[in-house]
Amino acid sequence: MSEQNKKYVILRTLGKGSFGKVKEAMHVMSGEKIAIKILEKARIKKEDDLVRIRREISILCKVHHPNIIKLYEIIETNKYFFFVMEYAQQGELSTYIENKDKLSEKESCKYF
C-alpha cells in the first residue's frame, strides 16, 4: 500500500475479525478521519468467503443511506483488500443496541 501511505495515515486499531483488522486512519489531504478495513487474502480459505467479500463490496458501492457506512475506495493488492470507509465515531449500531438491551419503538424508528 505504498502509494496509499501518501493518502492515508493509520492511527490505531479499532477492531479485529476473522480475516483482518479495522484501523482508524486519516485522509492526509482533507484531515478527515476514516476507517480502513484490511482483509488478508491468505486468511480467506473458502470460496464462499471470497464470494461474501465480493458481495459486500458490490452492495456497499450501490447503497447510499445515512445509517449505512459509506465506502469511499477499494484497494486490492496481491496480499490484501483495503476498504476505505466512513469512520463511525460512535461505533457500531449493533453494539449500541446490544448495550441498551432493547430500543423503544420511537428510538428504533430513527435507525430503521
N, C-alpha and C positions, 0 to 999 in steps of 0.2 A: 504494500500500500504506500510505496514511497512517494508517488505523485500526490496522493491524498494527504500525506503528512503536512504538505504545504497548505491544504484546505482546512484541515481539522486538527485540533489539539485534544488528545484524550485526557480527561480529568480524573475519573475514578470509575470503579466497577459498581454498577447498580444491581446486577443480579447474574446468576449462573443458571444454565439449563443443560439439557441432555447433549446438545450439540455445540455449545459455546457459551459466550458471555454477552451481557449488555453493558455498554460503557456510556457514561456521561461524557460528552465532549463539547467543544466549542467550535463553531464555524469561524475561522480566523478573520475573514473579510468583514462579516457582519457583527461578530461578537455574540451571536445568538447561541444559546445552549441547545444542544441536540442530543439525541441518543443514537448510538451505533450498535446494532445487533451484529455480533461477529459469530458466524457459524463455521466450524471447522469441517471441511469436506471429509476428512479421514474418519470422523465420528459418525458420518451418515452412512450406515452399512446397508440398510434395506432400501430397495427401490421405492417402496411405499412412502418412506420418509422423504426421499427426494421429491416425489410427486406432491406431497403435502407442502413442502417448502416452495416449490414452483407455483402451487395453487395460492399460497399465502401472498407471494409476490404479485400474482395476477390480480387477486382480489384487492390488495392494498393500492395497486395502481389505478383501479377503477372507482373505488369508494371514496366519496367526499362527504363527510358528516362531522359536525362539531364534536361529537363524543367518540370519534374513532381517530386514532393516531394517524397523522399524515406521513406518507412515505415520500421522502424527497429524492432519494437516489439509491440505486443498487449498484454495487461494485462487485464484480466477480473476478477472482484470481484463480490460479491453479489449486490453491490450498484453502481458500476462504470465500464465503459470501459475506458482504458487508451491507447491511440495511441501514441507511442513513435516514433517521426518522425524527419526527417531532418529539421534543422532550416533555414528558408529563410530570411537571414539578410536584404535583401532589400524589404521585404514584398511580398504581393500577386501580381501576374501578372495582375489580373483583376483590381485591384486598380490602378496600373500603367497605364493601358490602359484608364481607366475612367478619370484619371487626365490629360492625354495627349489629351483627346477628340477623337483623332484618330491617327493611326500609318501610316507612309508611307509604301509603299509596301516593300521597302528594309528592313526597321526595322521589319516589321511583319514577314518577312521570317526568321529572327533569332529565333523567338519563335515558329513558326508553320511550 
